[in-house]
């Protein structure tokens, strides 16, 4: 990969804190695209699309071990979560570029405690997981596929 590509994409990455409820799973993530169809950008925020992506990550990709690990040890941001603005007019949501499985596991913990985790620990985890440090990539529909590839 040319150094100029890295410098260019790096200039569009900005650290940010985002509430997990404002982060959308990416149903077009390559891991999910292999086992399902593509969703248009304007439909990514629909409840049925998000629930289907969540279900497929849980059942077909498998995030149970990741969920248990995050609930037990906590979320260790060793590799940053990368998001982008949802490119639908008027949206204040973000779509995952890197970290779809981690976001799904976190959302699952916020919905339902894994078995064997005490109430005190799960409450502590939920407090830690409500707002996340992410890296926002400034992008648009024209460069989204290229950016995904570069990341």
N, C-alpha and C positions, 0 to 999 in steps of 0.2 A: 504494500500500500504506500503510495507516495506521501512524503512528509507534508506536502501542501494540503492533502486531504485531511490528515490528522489535525493540522493547525487550524484549518477552516472549521471543522466540526467542533474542535475544542473551544473555539471562540463563541460558539452558540450554546455552550453548556453553562448553566447557572445553578448554584446551590439554592435550595428553597425548603421551607417547612410546609407540609400539606396535610390536611386532615384526611385520614384514610377513607372517609365517606366520599371525598371528592376525587378519589382515584378509581378509574374504570379499568377492569380487566380488558386486555386486548384480544378479542375473538379472532383476529387476523394474525396473531403471533404465529411464527412458523411452526412451532410445536403443535398448536391447535389446528392450523390450516391443513396439516397432513391428515387430520382425522375429521375434518368438517369443511364447510364452505366458507366463502368470503362474505363479510358483512360490509355494506357501504358505510362510509364515515358518519353520515347523519343518523344512522341507526344504532351505532355502538352503545349509546347511552340508554337504549330501551331496556326495561326490566327483563323481558324475556331473553334478550341477547346476553345480558350480564348473567342471568341465572343459568343459561345454557353453558356459557364459558366456565362458570364456577363449577357446575356439575361435571363437565368434561375434564376439568383439571383434577377434581376429586376422584372421579371414577375411572377415567381412561388414562390420564397421565400419572396420577398418583401423588398425593401431597400429604398423606397421613403421617408419615415419618417426619416430614418437615414441620408440620403443625405441632406434633408432639415435642419436637426439639425446641421450637420457638417458645412453646408454652412452658417447658421445663427450664431451659437455660436463659431464655430471653432472646430478643432479636439483636443479632450482632451484625451491624452493617459493614461486613468485610468487603463485600462488593456492593457498590451503591445501586440503589433503585433509580432507574432512569425513566422519566415520564416526559410527555409532551402535552401541550394544550390540546383538548378535544377541538377539532377544527370545524365544529358546527357553530354557526352564527349564534352569538349570545350565550354560549356555554361557558361555565366557570369550572368545568371538570378537567381532569388530566387523564391521559391514557398511558398505561404501562408500555414501555419499550423494552426495558430489561428488568426482570423481576416478577413476571406474571405469576409464577408458582408461589413466590414469597408473599405477594399481595393476597393471593387466594387463601393461603394458609393463615395469614393474619386476619382476613375477613372471617374465616371459619372460626378462629379463636374468639373473635368478638361476638360471633353468633352463638357459639356453643363450646363449652369447655371440653377438652379431651378427657377421656377417662383417667382417673388416678391423680389428677391435679387438684390440690387443695383449693378451697375457696379463697384463702388469703393470697396464694400465689397467682391464681387466675385473675383476681381483682388487680393485683400489682401489674401483671402483664397487660391487661386491658388498658390500664392507665398509661403504660409506656407506649402502647401501640396505636393510640388514638391519633396522634400527630407524628408524622414521620419526616426525617431528613431525606430529601430526594435531590436528584440532579434533573433540572428541567432542560430539555433540548428544544431550542427554538427552531421550528421547522414548518413546512407547509406541505400540501398534498403533492406538489411537484417533486419535492426532494425526499419525501418520507421513505420510499423504498430504498433509495440510495443510502440514506442515513441509517436505516435499520441494518443494512448490509455492513456499513462501516463500523457500527457499534458491535 
